[in-house]
């Protein structure tokens, strides 16, 4: 092999260099990549670069000869998606254009793999290629038991822009939850730093101890939309930060009102007789910058178990607005 000079396409604008290289040179191992960057063999526009360098459309990347390592573990090809699963995934689509795909993720579907998880969304994304050449890409996550709006990117360039929007907190997220009890005051902002504790498969998010330097700032706006005699309340929750299990911990610890069905953070206090014993947390809506310009607003209807609880508690199920893209 010889030295290659490859140009970054318009669709790859703002992609990290290491991810760009993994896409163009699948045989390149992480160790070899780091060594070539450290020794200056990989260059961008003739200059040394770091793994996290953001590439711009039209830039030229120097790729040195790559000796294929027969022991290197190449990414496994995704398993074919079962026809029934593929049709179910297609029914989840609530918005689609050339760059963005939005799903209404059901309760119980993991977004990615993990211990004892054999079926997950990331492993079935080939079923959502439609007319595109590449499979869509995840740009954010929802917990397995959280339902609602999940955004996918259909191109490399869209993935970079959307991921940057989520990192930069340019996305307005609206969640709905049913909580046990009725928070006082009925609206406000929760400021409670969070920390992670526990080991593999036993991790938990907990309120941080004062002075904990590893704690992560976490902020959530909330307001009551309806309530039933202090027995339960329907909350609108807007996370201003994106910490793991942030809304669940803020509800249970800061408000003293755990989310219905959240045994992990609410224990027995998170259950009400006669109501489904499932997590009642729903990613209702997102408002985010569209990769091609303007703002995209999309909402997802309540999942079946939350509709059942709304009816039981006497909450009126509101109409779900159609997706809207505007200035």
N, C-alpha and C positions, 0 to 999 in steps of 0.2 A: 504493500500500500504506500501511497505518497501523501504529502501534505495536501489538505483540502482547504479551500476558502469558500465558505458558504454564506449567502446573504440571508438576513432575517427578513421574513415576509411581513407584509402589512398585518396579516392576521396574528403574527407572533409578537407584535409590539408589546412591550412591558412584561415579557416573560423572563423569569429568572434564568440565568445562564446555565445552572446545573440541570434544571428541568428541560431546557431547550436541548442540551447535549444528550440527556438520557433518551429524548424522543428521536433525535437524529442518529445517535450511535448507541443502539441498545446493548451492544457487547461491552460497553465501557463500564467497568466496575467502579464503585464508590472510591475505593483506594487509589485506583489509577487516575481517576478524575482529580482527586485532591493533590496527588503528586504532580500531575501535569499543570495544574493551576499554580502550585507552589513554585515550580521550576520555570514558569513562564512559557511553557510549550503551547498552551491554549491562550489565545489572545483575541481581544475585541478591538477592531480598528487599529491593529498593530500594537496595542498597549496591554499590559498585564491586567488581569481582572480577577474578581473574587467569585465564589460560587453563587452569591446572592446578587451579583450585578444584574440590573434590569436592562434588558436589551431593547433597542429601538429599531423600528422598521428601517431597512436599508443598510444597517450596520453589517460589517463583514467579520465573520468569526473564523479564526485559524484553528483547524483541527489537525493535530499531528497524526502520523501513521498509528493505527491502533492494531496491536497484535491480539487476536482473539484468544481468550483464555478458555480452554475446553472445560475447565472446572467451574467457570463463572455460571452463576444461576441467573438465567434469563427469565424475564417475567413469563408466568404461565399464561397460556391463552385461556380466556374466559370460557367456561363451559357453556354449551348451547342452552339457551333459555327455553324452558318448557313452554309449549304453546299456550297453555292455560295461564301461566304466570305472565307471559308476554301480553296477552289480551287484558289481564288485570292491570298491568302497568300502563297500557295505553289509555285505559279508562281513568287513570289518575291524573292525566294531563288536563290542566285548566287554562294553560296559555302556551302558545308556541309561535315563534317567528324564526328567522334565520340564525339568530344568535342566542336566544334565550328559550329555555323550556322551564315551565313551572308545574310542579306536581302538588296534588293534595295527598300527602303521605298519610296512610292509615295508622291508627294506634297499633302497636305491636310489631311493626316492620322495622328491623334494624337498618340503619343507613349504611353501615360498614360492618365487616366481619370482626370477630373476636372469639374469646373462649366459648366453646359450645354453640357457636353461631354458624350454621351451615347455609342458610339462605338469607341474603341481604340485598339491599337495593344496588349497591356498588357492583355486585357480581352479576347483575341482570341488566345493566345499562345498554348492552348491545341491542336490546329489544326496543330501545327508544331512539335509535339512529334516524328512523324515518328515511328521508331522501339524502341525508348527510353521509359523507364518507366515514367520518369518525364518530365514535360513541360520545355522548355528552359527558361532562365532567362535573363533579361535585364542587361547589364553591363555599358551602357552609353545611352545618349539621343540625339535626334534630335528634333528641333522645329517642330510643326505641318506642317508649310508651307515650311520647308526645305526638299528637297528630297535627296536620295542617300544612301550611305553605312551605314548600321546599324548592329552591331555585337551582337549576342546572345550567351550565354554559355549553353551547353547541359548537364553539370554535375555541382555538387556543387564545386568540386575542380577547374574546369575550370573557374567558375564564380569568385572565390576568386582571381585566378591568373590574369584574364583579368581585373577585377576591380582594382587590384593593379597596373597594367600596365597603365591604364587610369589615376589613381590618381597620379602616379609617373611621368607622362609626358613621358612615354616610347613609346607612340604611335605617329607616324607621320601622321598628318591629312592634306589632300589637298582638298580645296573647290574651286569650280568655281562660279563666279558671273558675271552678266552683270550689270555694273553701269552706271549711267547717267553722261556724261562728260568724261573727260580723266585726270586721276591723274597726277600731277607733283610733284616730279620726277616720272618716269615710273616704278620704283622699289624701295624697301627700307623696313625698319622695322618701324612699328607704336608702340610707347610706350605711351599709354594713360590709366591712371588708371580710373576705372569705379566704380560707386555706384548705388545702387537700390533706387528708390523713388516711391511714390504712395502707395495706399492701395490695398485691395483685388480686383482682376480683373482689376486693373488700374495700375499695376506695370510697371515701365519703367527702363531701364538701361540708365544712363546718365554719361557724363564725370565728374569725381570727382573734387570737389573744392580743391584748394591747402591746404594742411594741414589736410585733412579729414582722420582721423585715421581709419575709417571703410572702406575706399576705398580699392578696390582690384586691384593689379597690373595686367595689361593686355597687352600682346604683340602679334603682328601679322606681319608676313612677307608677302609681296605682290609683284606682278609684272604683268605688262600688257602683255597679250598674243596676243591681236589684238585690233584695235580701228577703229572707223569710224569718221573721220573729227571732232574730239572733241565732237561728239554727244553722243557717247556711247563707252564703253570699256569692253573687256572681261578680267577679272582679275583671276589670280591664287592667292588664299589666304591661308596661312598656320598659323593657330593659335598656338602659343607657350604656351598659357594658355587657360583655358576653362571657361570663364565667360559667364553668360547668355547674349545672343544677342550680343556677343563681335564683331563679324564680321560686323553685321548690323550697330552698333554704330561707329565702327572704320571707316567704309566706309563713312557714312554720316557726321560724325563730324571731324575726323582727315584728311580724304582725300577730304572732300567737294563734294563727288560723291556718293549719296545714291544708294543702290541696286535697280534695276528696280523692280517695284511692291511693294516696301516696304513703304506703306503709313504710318505705325506707326512711322518710324524714318525719312522718307524723305518727307512726306506730298505730295502735288501736284507735287513737283519737282521730285518725283520718278516715274513719268509716261511718256511714249512716245506714241504719237498717232500711231495707227496701230499695237501696240504690246500688247500681253496678259497682263492683269492687275493682274498678280500673282507674288509672290516673286521669283526672279531669283537667288536663292542661292542653290547650289547643292554640297552635300558631295561626291566629285568625287572619292576619294581613301583613303585607310588606309594602313599603314604598321605597323604591331604590332607583339610583341612576341607571338608565339603560345604556349598554355599551355603545350604542349608535347615537346617543343623545336623548335628552328629555328624561322624564321620570316615568317609571312603570309602577302602577298600583294594582295589586292583585290580592284577592281574598279567597278563603276556603270555607265551605259550609261546615257546620258542626258534625263530628263523627256520630255514629248511631248511639253509642252509650251515653254521650253527653246530651243528645236530643231526648233520650229517655229520661234523664235526670232533670232536664229543663221542664219537661212536661209534668213530672212528679212534683217538682217544687213550685210550679206555676210561673216560671219564667217564660216570657214570650220569645220564641225563636225568630230572630230578625232575618230579613231578606239578605242574601249574599250578593253584593254588587258585582257586576261584570268587570273583567280586567280592563284597565284604562291606561293608555300611554299618552302623555301630554308633555307640555313644555316644562 
